[in-house]
Amino acid sequence: MAKASSWVRHVESFVDSSRSSEQQKASINAIAELVKNDLLTIEGLVRELELYLTTNDSVIRARGILLLAEVLAQLHSKPLHHASIHFLIGFFTSRLADWQALHGALVGCLVLLRRKKDVGMVMGNDARTLAHSCLENVQIQSLALHDRKLCFELFRCLLDMHPEDVATLGEDLVHGICAAIDQEKDPRCLMDAFHIVRNLARLYPEPSGPVGGYASELFEVLSCYFPVHFTHLKVDDTGILREDLSEALMHAFCASPFFEEFAIPLLLDKLSSSLHLAKLDSLKYLGSCILWYGANRMSKHAKKLWFSLKDVIFHFPRNSSILVPKSIEEKDSLSYQIAEEALKCLRAAISQFSNSDDDPFSSLIINDEDIEMSFLSGTEGRSYECMSEESQRKIIAVGSILCELVKASGPSNEHARDHYQWLTFSSDMTYNGRLNFGALYLSVELLSSCRDLAVAAQDSSEFILHSEWCSLLQGLQILVTFPKNSLQASTSLWKPALEALFQIGLFVGKSHDPEKRRSYEIIVLEKILSLPWLEALYSIGSTAVEFMLRVIQELERVIFSSFIKIYIKDGKTLIQLFDFIPVRCFHGTHPSWCKRTERFEEVGMRFVQCVWNQIESDADFKIGLEKRRICSFLFQDISDALMMTTKLVVSGCRVEKQVLIVQKAYSILLSKKFFPPEQLAFPSVEESLRLMPCLNQLSRKDALFVSLFASVLLALNPKTPIPDTSLILRFLMLYLLKGCSSAAQALGSLLNKWSLHDTTEPTAFILEEAIELILDKGLLEIIDDALKICSVDAGHQLLTHGLVGLSWIGKGLLMRGHEKAEKVIRLLLKCLLLPDNMKTTSSGENISVESGQDKHILVARSAADAFHVLLCDSEDCLNKKFHATVRPLYQQRFFSAVMPAMLSSIKDCKSQTTRTLRLTTKAYIVKLDTTPLAAVITESRKVVSFILDALSVLSLESQSKEMVYGLLLVLSGIITVENEREAAMENAPIIISCLIGLISYPHMMLVRETAVQCLMAMSELPHVLRAVSRALDDIKRPVRLEAARCRQAWASIASRSLHC
């Protein structure tokens, strides 16, 4: 054990009030450490402190008691014996009568009360003795702020942890608390005081108890603080806001039902206050009190409560937009908050009274003359434009009140329905040729409230759909069938009506009642199916699996029953239908449906089979396409939509279904006259190519089949077997060379997903055999030969189509990490370098095939586009949606492999046109959407100069604006990454010169904005300021804003340098 002489000096240091606070704190810590380490017992400490604790010198006594309390505060987690705690709490309790040492005594009592049970806590008898002593000896309101705060915390802790023990104090406790709170003004003390009142109400719930007997006095003390007047202009150190204090007072108001006879009259009286804040608080408190006091106690206030709320709701400020704020600022305004709270309060009242037997509150609303008159005047047949502002405000107020009545509960809903039976709509909602705005508005609002009630009650047995509501449902269905543009603000009526039907459908769809489902199907679904609006079809269909299946089946029927008529006469409608089926029905808001049920797979399977049947057997289809002229652009749009639909549907099918789809397509392929299989028997691709017809020589029907067949193949699962692999690969390769881009994508997808395992199929290939057929003996050989004759038009066309195919095949191999991808890349580089490797025949820069000028640059352009395909993500194929194989970091590896060759080729290039092409190609590779920034930054020293060259060249062409923006993002990354800024600083003058030019880039606002951001990152260089000043006058605000930030950053740097 430590000797007293070793630590008594710490006691003397603390007791000496002349010592600094740091020294006193160090003394406390030193003594506490001795006790924690069992070098000093708490009993030994008290013995040694006896002189300090009992001396007649009030200053030393107060310091000694505080020392003991502060040491105990440091020992909150150290276990203490029950006898020690009993002795200590008794000592501190006795010291509450010593007003000169009161602070230390309060600290000690509070520290001991807060101890947990597992380390030793104050027992019940000691807590009761402490509470009695505090009530008898401490006059709280005569104390300083800090001691008052300790007293309130003490009572709060006693009521939280020892309620049963202090409950025996009865009226003395309640009276003492009233005296303690009275006239208190500090927010921190009041927060504790209001919490104490809540605990007291829970402690004495009986009418004859102390709170019931002292309810008038207790509420009188509380009422002085309503409404809360908060004089603090900002949050103080405790973080207490006015809203926090007001909420705590509200909970105190609601704490006991015995406050009702005093609180409700006060709150109703404050509703007439001219102060918006007082009115807002009154509504909040009323709504909460109604819920806590209950219907029985509130029944005597029902009439006055209704008239007060009606007065507030009917007299909103003229410029207040009730229920529908037009902006965030309006929503935050006090007027809107008052409107919102008034409706919440009304909702609480209706909800409480509707559970009573007679429901007096609903009767007051329904039988109110003002409601009746406003209701009739608002629905007398005027249009929105003819209504005065007062009438508009009243009809909206009536609608708001009735909505709360309808959606509060089943009984109040039924009460309103019986009274307003006119809401069983007729189909005539017009007056003198104009739509009746008031009737429509009330109809939509009330039926939307019915929807909310149905959704809220979907897990409850309380709400039952009555047969009378079928007529209301029919009215809502009539409303949603109005054309969107039939009246002003039509969207605000049409969309809520559709949303109401959607929510009711969700409720019906989740129920297990077949009668409800059948009613909804007959009343709503059958009518919606006849509408020409896909939005309504999707919304209603998505409420249940069965309903969506009906929608899709109806769409299929419409499409395929008159396929040719729609195809020819209304191609745009067909495009929308094709878009709708896969994107909304199979990949929309509820795609999990497709995975949970095989029925959707059957629907998709049937759709694809119908497409094959149309192409295979419909002679009218062929005649219609050939005899009737369809715009080629529209035909292409329809074909693209149909192909995307087919791909999405096929990709969602299981392997077994995909096998059937492929087999069907393969049988059609074999039956085509334009494609006799014997034409592919020639060993030479050139010979087969000569015999195969070009796409423009095929009928539109056959050309569509080729594209659809390729679309199916690229969407297949890797496990789906392909019949007669050799035949299909040759077919795709030949039509790739004929210019069919879908065939190129299909080949790339097949090679990307080709299984590495051997197959038992006699006509199947392993991956290496397929690559040899397509590349080594196919495209690579053909392209090499074509490069030698590219001055001939036919050779040039073949070469261009071959490079397109090579780009997709190379992409597929690159994504799976196959070594043959390098061979493809080398050939593309060879084509890109072609103009410098061969003698050109033209000196002009604008070269075209028709003019007979040099074809080499066009080949190089095709190669540049191929590099773009290699690295950019594609929505059409080779993505996860279509089961592509993607090896991690393939883009980074490509960047590292290609960059040296590209940089050297750009350096050695002499022609401006070819230099531009190579810069464009390199830009494709460096852009952030193709290569991750981390990979580019590691080579920043080599890349920066290229980026600057590319920006200077490409910024001259408006069609390259996306490329310029992408490169600028890469440059900004290099500039802003702290560890890689050396490359930027080495090229600072060139970078700044380039950025200054881009500040006035006319083709894209984002480029100008990003250029200013880059300049701001380099604003440590003083000559930036002159350039930024020009951007301050830009026509776009974001650019001006970034320029101002840049100037501010530079000025800050300059200011710091002046003060150094």
ABEGO torsion letter per residue (X at the ends): XBBAAAAAAAAAAAABAABBAAAAAAAAAAAAAAAAAGABBAAAAAAAAAAAAABABAAAAAAAAAAAAAAAAAAAABBBBAAAAAAAAAAAAAAAABAAAAAAAAAAAAAAAABBAAAEBBBAAAAAAAAAAAAAABBAAABBAAAAAAAAAAAAAAAAABAAAAAAAEAAAAAAAAAAABGBABAAAAAAAAAAAAAAAAABABAABAAAAAAAAAAAAAAAAOBBBBABABBBAAGBBAAAAAAAAAAAAAABAAAAAAAAAAAAAAAABABAAAAAAAAAAAAAAAAAAEAAAAAAAAAAAAAAAAAAAAABBAABBBGBBABAAAAABAAAAAAAAAAAAAAAAAAAAAABAAGAAAAAAAABAAAAAAAAAAAAGBBAAABBAAAAAAAAAAAAAAAAAAAABAAAAAAAAAABAAABBBABABBGGBBBAAAAAAAAAAAAAAAAAAAAAAABAABBBBAAAAAAAAAAAAAAABBAAABBGAAAAAAAAAAAAAAAAAAAAABABAAAAAAAAAAAAAAAAABABAAAAAAAAAABAAAAAAAAAAAAAAAAAAAAAAAAABAAAAAAAAAAAAAAAAABABAAAAAABAAAAAAAAAAAAAAAAAAAABAAAAAAAAABBBBAAAAAAAAAAAAAAAAAAAAABBAAAAAAAAAAAAAAAAABAABBAAAAABABAAAAAAABBBAAABBAAAAAAAAAAAAAAAABBAABBBBGAAAAAAAAAAAAAAGBAAAAAAAAAAAAABBABBBABAABBBAAAAAAAAAAABAAAAAAAAAAAAABAAAAAAAAAAAAAAAAAAAAAAAAGBAAAAAAAAAAAAAAAAAAABBBABABABBBAAAGBBAAAAAAAAAAAAAAAAABBBAABGBAAAGBBBBBGAAAAAAAAAAAAAAAAAAABABAAAAAAAAAAAAAAABAAABBAAAAAAAAAAAAAAAAAAAAAAAABAAAAAAAAAAAAAAAAAAABAAAAAAAAAAAAAAAAAAAAAAABAABAAAAAAAAAAAAAAAABAAAAAAAAAAAABABAAAAAAAAAAAAAAAAAAAAAAAX
